[in-house]
Each structure stands twice: as C-alpha cells, then as structure tokens.
Amino acid sequence: MTSARAKAAALVLGLGLASAGVWSATPVAPKTVEAAISAPVTAAASLSDPVRITTGFADVVAKVTPAVVTIRVEAKATPQMTQLPQFPEGSPFGDLFGQRGRGGRQIPPQLQRGLGSGVIVTNDGYILTNNHVIDNATKISIELSDRRIVDGKLIGADPASDLAVVKIDAKGLPVLPIGDSNAMRVGDVVLAVGNPLGIGQTVTMGIVSAKGRAMGAGDGSYEDFLQTDAAINSGNSGGALVNTAGELVGINSQILSPSGGNIGIGFAVPSNMAKNVMDQLVANGRVHRGLLAAGLGLNKSEGALVSGVTPGGAAEKAGIKRGDVILGYQGRPVIDTNSFRNEIAATRPGTTINLQVLRDGKTSEMTATLAENDAANNARRGPEDREGESASKYGLTVEPITPEIARELELDRDVKGVVITNVDPSGAAASAGLREGDVIQQVNGKPVRTAEEVRSALNANTGGRPSVLLIARGNATVFVPLRAK
C-alpha cells in the first residue's frame, strides 16, 4: 500500500486471490422462501411482486470455500543503518565497535512475513490474488482448504490493477467459476470469503453498496471497484467476493476506515477486470493497455473533459484539442472520466476507436488509433521470467533506461545500458560494491540494453572466473568484477 492511497481516512489493503483458465464448478442456488415487503422495487417489477429471501447460504458456501486459499509470503525488509556510539580519540572502547566508534553500521535485512487470501480459478493450480499480497515476496506458500501447504510461483503481477497470478503444482483442484461483474446490481447479496487477521477461513455477508468506485489515488492505477458492506479486514485481500450463485464477482482489495478496522466500506476489483488482467499475465507476462494520450479532467455533467493532449499521441493525431469534451466512445455514452479511462485501458493497442467530441457547442465524430500505454505496463513476472531481474544468484535487479529514469539520475544522452534498481545487501552484487543507480553498460565486453541481455551475458560465463561489468557511476566509468554466490 502506498502513501498515495491514504486520504482523509486510511485505505487498508487486505490480502486475496482470483484466477484464470477453465472453470468447471456448477453454481448452486440456495433454498428460498418468499416474503412480501413494502420497500421500493425496480420499475421492471410490480409492487406486488415478493422479494425472495434466502433461508441460508450454506450450500453456496460449501461449494465456494474449497477454492479459496490462504497465501503466506516472506520478504526481506529494507536494510537500515544504526549509529554507533562515539568515543574520544584513543579510547579503548572504540576498537570494540570498529573504526574506533566512527560512523554507522548496517543492520542485516530482517525477514518479514505477510498473510493474504487467494482464489483457485483453474483445476491445474492458477490462483488470482492482489499484487500487494505478494509484492516483493521472496517465498510464496499456499495453504489449501485441506490444510496442505504447497509452494507458489509468481506468474505475473500488475500493480496498476493490484492483481497478481500465482501457480501451484497440483491437479484436480476445486475451482471457483468466474461470474459477470457487470451483471451485478446495487442491492444484490454478496459473500466475502478469506482469512481475516489470520484467524482462519471466514465467510461474511453483505450487499453491493455501489459500483464503479474510484479512490482517486492519482498513482496511475485503474480502479472500478465494487463497493460492499460485507465485512472485510486485513488478510481478506485477494479473497473472493461471490454472488448467491456461487460465482466469483470480485477480488477483495481494500477497505476505507479511520481506524484500520472494518466499518462496512469495502472494495473489490470486479471479476471482469480481474479475468482480463489474469488472461494477459498468463499468456504474455504483462498487460497491454490502450493509450489515447490525452489528459482527462472532470466535466460538470456527462463526458470527459480533455485537459491536455500529448504531442504526437493518439489524441493529437485524431485532431482532439484541449477543452474538447468526449461524449461518446464506440457508440456508448461516456458517463465519467474514470469509466472512460478504464475502457480505453481495456482496449488493445492498435485498435481504431470512434469518439463523439463536443467542441464550441458542436458535436463531431472522430477516430483515433490507440497507442501502447508503456507507463502502465510495469507488470512483474516470476523470478526466472521477470524483465526487471538479471539473475537471482547475483542479488540485483535491473531495468532499461527510460527517459524518466535518465532525468531522475541526470544521465548524459550518450549513456546506454540498464540501471540497477535494487541490490540485495546479502548478495553478490553488494559484495562487489554495486549500488542502486549504477548503469551497467557492458558485461564481459558485450553492450547490454535489457535485463534479458544482462542475464544471458552473465549466464554465458561458465569458466569459473568472475564476470566483468562496465559501470557508469556519476561522471566516472569503472570496471567491477562480479562472481555469483
């Protein structure tokens, strides 16, 4: 959870899972009775129509709970420096603390443990959960409903939607069928299943309180939450929100609370968004999102106000200008900025879209061809496939140099290579003196531009000798020998 998600009240992230693939479970309808009530009903129903009230959801729960798992993760905490006591020159105590009591000492990284929930969506072990459940995890363990504990492998993660896919090596698993979250209506009954606070699998009941919620974090995330009053607490993240047919309609993700505990305002990533992200992570290891390249502001009524246009982007090429109001998209009305942004992101890059645009009181039709939203495609993959990892045995993470990174590090235009974004204090890279912000230009004399090229060059060195890295650091260029541990 980032500080951008903390507004007037705390956004408390939970832990949970969802999944993709083949779903074979059969929805179970609960037994019902009829009761006449005087509350308002929809226009499609007669005032005399009875409302069907369930006598219980035990049959639904029995079908759903075997497919909801507990996820336990381990991760290394960021190392910290401790200030050593200071002693006068010549004091015999100085030698006890090293360097005669001067400076500080790095505390070895501590192991952190986390708990969340997940949902099995294929019988061969694909599990859907939240990104924040497995973020930075070095070990993922899955506890199944029959108490078995198996190792999990990260297939991919998408921070922009707070979703991730984990795989376990198993067959014939119970699965939770994925329902249509768009079909859910405000007032529909839902059940939340997960492991809150680590007490064990728990089921709570509520209704869909609202749809299309966005928390306005402003961090580039894509939000279209189902809001529910079903009790959700820490540990529920990644768990299932299901309808009364026993179908997955959401992945429990956050709560809004001034105290950190449940007050009946919870949020779940809708299943339609989760399935789209999951399918792409499984197939490609990343999520492809369309980009219109136009800043969108709020409009007083309907539509999305264009607050700015990126030079050379899809919007400028289509003739869209600042101050335009986008009223329609693919023949459908644009209700608000957030829903329009989500629809654009869900459309594959290269797709030509039709827009209805209002300018100076006149409405016109425009077409635009969406570009690739590279800024949102920072999905993470498993350790052996991850773009941002050269090799775990060297204890460093690298990324290609983007214009943003170049500006942040104040790199010269002629500096090419990959930048080190993380160094494990206990790994080989740290022992060799490599630092975050160093730029690897060559490995064993070969220029490198991607994490894959770094990994390949390091793994190609099989002679037992250390690899030699050409490093750009500040205004200097140095050679650093690196040997795997």
C-alpha positions in Angstrom: 0.0 0.0 0.0 1.4 3.3 -1.0 1.0 6.7 0.7 -0.9 7.9 -2.3 -3.8 5.7 -1.2 -4.0 7.4 2.2 -6.6 10.2 2.1 -8.6 11.6 5.0 -9.2 8.1 6.1 -6.8 5.1 5.9 -7.1 2.8 3.0 -6.3 -0.6 4.5 -5.2 -3.2 2.0 -6.2 -6.8 2.5 -4.9 -10.0 1.0 -6.6 -12.1 -1.7 -6.7 -14.2 -4.9 -8.5 -14.8 -8.1 -7.7 -16.8 -11.2 -8.0 -17.7 -14.9 -8.5 -20.7 -17.1 -11.1 -23.4 -17.2 -13.9 -23.3 -14.7 -16.0 -26.4 -14.1 -17.8 -25.8 -10.8 -21.6 -25.7 -11.1 -23.4 -22.8 -9.4 -25.5 -23.7 -6.5 -28.8 -21.9 -5.9 -29.8 -21.6 -2.2 -33.2 -22.6 -0.9 -35.5 -19.7 -0.7 -38.8 -18.6 0.7 -41.0 -15.7 -0.3 -41.9 -12.7 1.8 -43.9 -9.6 0.9 -42.2 -6.3 1.8 -43.2 -2.7 1.4 -39.7 -1.4 0.3 -39.5 0.2 -3.2 -38.6 -2.2 -6.0 -37.3 -1.6 -9.5 -39.5 -0.3 -12.3 -39.3 -3.7 -14.0 -41.1 -5.3 -11.1 -44.7 -5.0 -9.8 -45.1 -3.5 -6.4 -47.0 -6.7 -5.5 -44.0 -8.9 -6.5 -42.5 -10.7 -3.5 -38.8 -10.4 -2.7 -37.0 -13.8 -2.5 -35.1 -14.1 0.8 -32.7 -16.9 1.4 -33.1 -19.2 4.4 -29.3 -19.6 4.3 -26.2 -19.8 2.1 -24.7 -23.0 3.4 -24.9 -24.7 0.0 -23.2 -21.8 -1.7 -20.5 -21.6 1.0 -19.8 -25.3 0.8 -19.2 -25.0 -2.9 -17.1 -21.8 -2.8 -14.8 -22.2 0.2 -12.6 -25.1 -1.1 -11.4 -22.9 -3.9 -10.4 -20.0 -1.5 -6.8 -20.4 -0.2 -4.5 -18.6 2.3 -1.3 -17.1 1.0 1.7 -16.7 3.2 4.7 -14.7 2.0 8.2 -13.9 3.1 10.2 -10.9 2.1 13.4 -9.1 3.2 13.0 -5.8 4.9 15.0 -2.8 3.6 18.3 -2.7 5.5 18.8 0.2 7.9 21.8 2.0 9.3 22.4 2.2 13.1 24.5 5.0 14.5 27.4 3.6 16.6 28.4 5.3 19.9 31.1 8.0 19.6 34.2 7.8 21.8 37.2 10.2 22.3 40.4 9.6 20.3 42.5 6.9 21.9 39.6 5.3 23.8 40.0 1.5 24.1 36.2 1.1 23.6 36.4 2.4 20.1 38.1 -0.8 18.8 35.2 -2.8 20.1 32.8 -1.1 17.7 35.0 -1.0 14.7 36.6 2.1 13.1 37.1 3.3 16.6 33.5 4.2 17.1 33.1 6.3 14.0 30.1 6.2 11.6 27.4 3.7 11.5 26.8 0.0 10.8 24.3 -1.6 8.5 21.7 -3.9 10.2 21.3 -7.1 8.3 18.0 -7.3 6.5 15.2 -8.8 8.6 12.7 -11.3 7.3 9.2 -10.0 7.0 6.1 -12.2 6.8 2.7 -11.4 5.3 -0.7 -13.1 5.1 -3.4 -12.8 2.4 -6.0 -14.8 0.6 -6.4 -16.1 -3.0 -8.8 -17.9 -5.3 -8.2 -21.0 -7.4 -9.6 -20.5 -10.9 -8.2 -23.4 -12.8 -8.0 -27.1 -11.7 -4.3 -27.2 -12.6 -3.4 -24.5 -10.0 -3.7 -21.0 -11.3 -4.6 -18.6 -8.4 -5.7 -15.0 -8.6 -4.8 -12.6 -5.8 -3.9 -8.9 -5.1 -0.5 -7.6 -6.1 0.0 -6.1 -2.7 -0.3 -9.5 -1.2 2.8 -10.9 -2.9 4.7 -7.6 -3.6 8.4 -8.1 -3.1 7.9 -11.7 -1.8 10.9 -14.0 -1.9 8.8 -17.0 -0.9 5.1 -17.7 -1.5 3.3 -20.6 0.3 -0.2 -21.6 -0.4 -2.4 -23.2 2.3 -5.2 -25.2 0.7 -8.6 -25.9 2.3 -7.5 -29.4 3.2 -4.6 -27.9 5.2 -1.9 -28.9 2.7 0.8 -26.3 2.2 2.5 -26.0 -1.2 5.0 -23.6 -2.8 3.6 -21.0 -5.1 5.3 -19.5 -8.1 4.6 -15.9 -9.3 3.4 -15.9 -12.9 2.9 -12.2 -13.1 1.7 -9.1 -11.2 0.0 -5.9 -12.4 0.4 -3.1 -9.8 -1.9 -0.8 -11.9 -4.9 -3.0 -11.1 -3.5 -4.5 -7.9 -3.8 -8.0 -9.3 -1.4 -11.0 -9.5 -1.4 -14.6 -10.6 0.3 -17.4 -8.7 0.7 -21.0 -9.8 1.0 -24.1 -7.7 2.0 -27.6 -9.0 -1.2 -29.5 -8.5 -4.0 -31.2 -10.4 -7.7 -31.8 -9.9 -8.2 -28.7 -7.6 -11.6 -27.2 -6.8 -12.2 -24.1 -8.7 -14.4 -21.0 -8.4 -16.3 -20.1 -11.6 -15.9 -16.5 -12.7 -19.1 -14.6 -13.0 -20.1 -11.4 -14.8 -19.4 -8.5 -12.5 -21.2 -6.1 -15.0 -24.4 -8.0 -14.2 -24.3 -7.2 -10.5 -26.7 -4.6 -9.3 -26.6 -2.3 -6.3 -28.5 -4.2 -3.6 -27.5 -7.7 -4.8 -26.4 -10.0 -2.0 -22.7 -11.0 -1.9 -20.5 -13.1 0.3 -16.8 -12.3 1.2 -14.5 -15.3 1.8 -11.0 -15.1 3.0 -8.7 -15.4 6.1 -9.1 -12.1 8.0 -6.3 -11.4 10.5 -5.1 -15.0 10.2 -7.9 -16.5 12.3 -8.9 -19.0 9.6 -11.3 -19.1 6.7 -14.3 -16.8 7.3 -17.4 -16.0 5.4 -19.3 -12.7 5.8 -22.4 -11.4 4.0 -23.5 -8.1 2.7 -24.8 -6.4 -0.5 -23.3 -4.5 -3.4 -23.4 -1.0 -2.0 -22.2 0.8 -5.1 -20.5 0.2 -8.5 -17.7 1.9 -10.4 -16.0 3.3 -7.3 -12.6 5.0 -7.7 -10.5 6.0 -4.8 -8.7 8.8 -6.7 -5.2 7.7 -5.7 -3.7 9.5 -8.6 -0.9 7.0 -8.9 -1.8 5.7 -12.4 -3.8 2.8 -11.1 -7.0 1.5 -12.8 -10.0 1.4 -10.4 -13.6 0.3 -11.0 -14.4 -1.2 -7.6 -17.5 -2.9 -6.4 -18.3 -1.4 -3.0 -19.7 -3.8 -0.4 -20.7 -3.7 3.3 -19.7 -7.4 3.7 -17.1 -7.4 6.5 -13.5 -7.2 5.0 -10.4 -7.0 7.2 -6.6 -7.3 6.8 -6.0 -10.8 5.5 -9.1 -10.8 3.2 -7.1 -9.2 0.4 -7.1 -11.4 -2.7 -10.1 -13.3 -1.3 -13.3 -14.0 -3.1 -16.4 -11.8 -3.4 -19.1 -14.1 -4.7 -22.8 -13.9 -5.7 -25.6 -16.1 -4.5 -25.0 -18.4 -7.4 -21.5 -19.2 -6.1 -19.7 -17.3 -8.8 -16.7 -15.0 -8.4 -17.7 -11.4 -9.0 -14.8 -9.6 -7.3 -11.4 -9.8 -5.6 -11.4 -8.2 -2.2 -8.8 -5.5 -2.2 -9.3 -2.5 0.2 -11.3 -1.0 3.0 -12.0 2.6 3.9 -11.6 3.1 7.6 -10.4 5.8 10.1 -9.3 3.1 12.5 -7.9 0.3 10.2 -10.8 -2.0 11.0 -14.0 -2.8 9.1 -16.7 -0.2 9.2 -18.8 -1.6 6.3 -17.0 0.2 3.4 -15.0 -2.4 1.4 -13.9 -2.6 -2.2 -13.3 -5.4 -4.6 -11.7 -5.5 -8.0 -14.6 -6.6 -10.4 -14.2 -10.1 -11.8 -14.4 -8.9 -15.5 -11.3 -6.7 -15.0 -9.6 -9.4 -13.0 -10.1 -12.0 -15.7 -8.9 -9.7 -18.4 -5.7 -8.9 -16.5 -5.2 -12.5 -15.5 -5.5 -13.9 -19.0 -2.9 -11.4 -20.2 -0.5 -12.1 -17.4 -0.7 -15.9 -18.0 -0.3 -15.5 -21.8 2.2 -12.7 -22.0 3.6 -12.0 -18.6 2.4 -8.4 -18.9 -0.8 -6.3 -19.5 -1.3 -4.4 -22.7 -3.3 -1.3 -22.3 -4.5 1.3 -24.9 -3.4 4.9 -24.6 -5.2 7.9 -26.0 -2.5 10.3 -24.8 -4.9 13.0 -23.6 -5.3 14.4 -20.1 -8.8 14.0 -18.8 -10.5 16.3 -16.3 -13.9 16.4 -14.7 -16.9 17.7 -16.6 -19.9 19.2 -14.9 -22.4 16.8 -16.5 -21.6 13.8 -18.6 -18.5 13.2 -20.7 -14.7 13.5 -20.1 -13.1 17.0 -20.4 -9.8 17.0 -22.3 -7.4 18.9 -20.1 -4.3 18.4 -22.3 -3.0 16.5 -25.3 0.3 14.7 -25.6 2.3 15.9 -28.6 2.5 13.1 -31.2 0.0 10.9 -29.3 -3.2 9.2 -30.5 -5.4 12.1 -29.4 -3.4 14.8 -31.2 -3.3 12.6 -34.4 -7.0 12.3 -34.2 -7.5 16.1 -34.0 -8.6 16.2 -30.4 -7.7 19.5 -28.6 -7.6 20.8 -25.1 -11.1 21.9 -24.0 -12.9 19.3 -26.0 -15.4 17.1 -24.2 -15.6 13.4 -25.2 -19.2 12.5 -25.0 -19.2 9.0 -26.6 -16.9 6.1 -27.1 -17.7 3.3 -29.6 -21.3 4.4 -29.8 -21.7 4.4 -26.0 -22.1 7.5 -23.8 -19.1 8.5 -21.6 -20.5 8.7 -18.1 -17.4 10.0 -16.3 -13.7 10.3 -16.7 -12.8 7.2 -14.6 -15.0 4.8 -16.5 -13.8 6.2 -19.9 -10.2 5.8 -18.8 -10.8 2.2 -17.8 -12.5 1.4 -21.1 -9.5 2.9 -23.1 -7.1 0.8 -21.0 -9.1 -2.4 -21.6 -8.8 -1.9 -25.4 -5.8 -3.4 -27.1 -3.2 -1.0 -28.5 -3.5 -0.5 -32.3 -7.3 -0.6 -32.1 -9.1 2.2 -34.0 -11.9 3.7 -31.9 -14.8 6.1 -32.6 -15.3 9.1 -30.4 -18.1 11.7 -30.2 -16.5 15.0 -29.4 -18.1 18.3 -28.3 -16.2 21.5 -29.3 -17.6 25.0 -29.2 -21.1 23.8 -28.8 -20.9 21.5 -31.9 -20.6 17.7 -31.8 -18.5 15.8 -34.3 -17.3 12.2 -34.9 -13.6 11.4 -34.7 -11.5 8.3 -35.0 -8.3 7.5 -33.1 -5.8 4.6 -33.1 -4.7 3.8 -29.6 -1.0 3.5 -28.7 0.6 1.3 -26.1 0.4 2.6 -22.6 4.0 1.7 -21.6 3.8 3.7 -18.3 1.1 1.3 -17.1 2.9 -1.8 -18.3 5.1 -2.3 -15.3 3.8 -5.8 -14.6 6.2 -8.0 -12.8 6.8 -11.6 -13.7 8.2 -14.6 -11.9 11.9 -14.6 -11.0 13.1 -16.6 -13.9 11.0 -14.6 -16.4 11.0 -11.2 -14.9 12.2 -8.3 -17.1 13.5 -6.4 -14.1 15.7 -9.2 -12.9 19.1 -10.2 -14.2 19.7 -13.3 -12.1 18.7 -14.0 -8.5 22.0 -15.6 -7.8 23.7 -12.2 -8.3 21.3 -10.3 -6.0 20.5 -7.4 -8.2 17.5 -6.0 -10.2 17.9 -4.0 -13.3 15.6 -2.1 -15.7 16.0 -0.5 -19.1 16.8 3.2 -19.0 13.7 5.2 -19.7 13.5 9.0 -20.3 12.1 9.3 -16.8 15.0 7.3 -15.2 17.5 9.3 -17.3 16.1 12.6 -16.0 16.0 11.4 -12.4 19.6 10.1 -12.4 20.7 13.1 -14.6 22.3 10.8 -17.1 24.0 12.1 -20.2 22.3 11.4 -23.5 25.2 9.1 -24.6 24.9 6.8 -21.6 23.4 3.5 -22.7 22.6 0.3 -20.8 20.4 -0.8 -17.8 20.1 0.8 -14.4 20.4 -1.1 -11.2 17.2 -0.5 -9.2 17.7 -2.8 -6.3 20.7 -4.5 -4.6 20.3 -7.4 -2.1 22.6 -6.4 0.8 23.5 -10.1 1.3 24.0 -10.8 -2.4 27.0 -11.0 -4.7 26.3 -7.6 -6.3 26.5 -5.8 -2.9 29.7 -7.7 -2.1 31.2 -6.5 -5.4 30.3 -2.8 -4.5 27.5 -2.3 -6.9 24.9 0.3 -5.9 21.4 1.3 -6.8 21.6 3.9 -9.6 24.7 2.3 -11.2 24.3 1.9 -15.0 25.6 -1.4 -16.4 26.9 -0.6 -19.9 28.7 -3.9 -20.7 29.0 -7.4 -19.4 32.2 -9.2 -20.4 32.7 -6.7 -23.2 29.2 -7.1 -24.6 26.9 -4.0 -24.6 23.6 -4.6 -22.8 20.3 -2.7 -23.1 17.8 -5.1 -21.5 17.6 -7.3 -18.4 17.5 -10.3 -20.6 20.8 -9.3 -22.2 22.4 -8.9 -18.8 21.1 -12.3 -17.7 22.3 -14.0 -20.8 25.7 -12.4 -20.7 26.2 -13.4 -17.0 25.0 -16.9 -17.5 27.2 -17.4 -20.5 30.3 -17.0 -18.3 30.8 -20.7 -17.3 34.6 -20.6 -16.9 34.6 -20.1 -13.1 36.0 -16.6 -13.4 34.1 -13.5 -12.4 32.2 -11.6 -15.0 33.4 -8.0 -15.6 30.9 -5.3 -15.7 31.5 -1.8 -17.2 29.6 0.6 -14.8 28.7 4.2 -15.3 28.5 5.9 -11.9 28.1 9.6 -11.8 30.7 11.1 -14.1 33.0 8.1 -13.8 33.2 4.8 -15.6 34.6 1.8 -13.7 35.1 -2.0 -14.2 33.6 -4.2 -11.5 34.2 -7.9 -11.2 31.1 -9.9 -10.2 31.1 -13.5 -9.2 27.9 -15.5 -8.4 27.4 -16.7 -4.8 
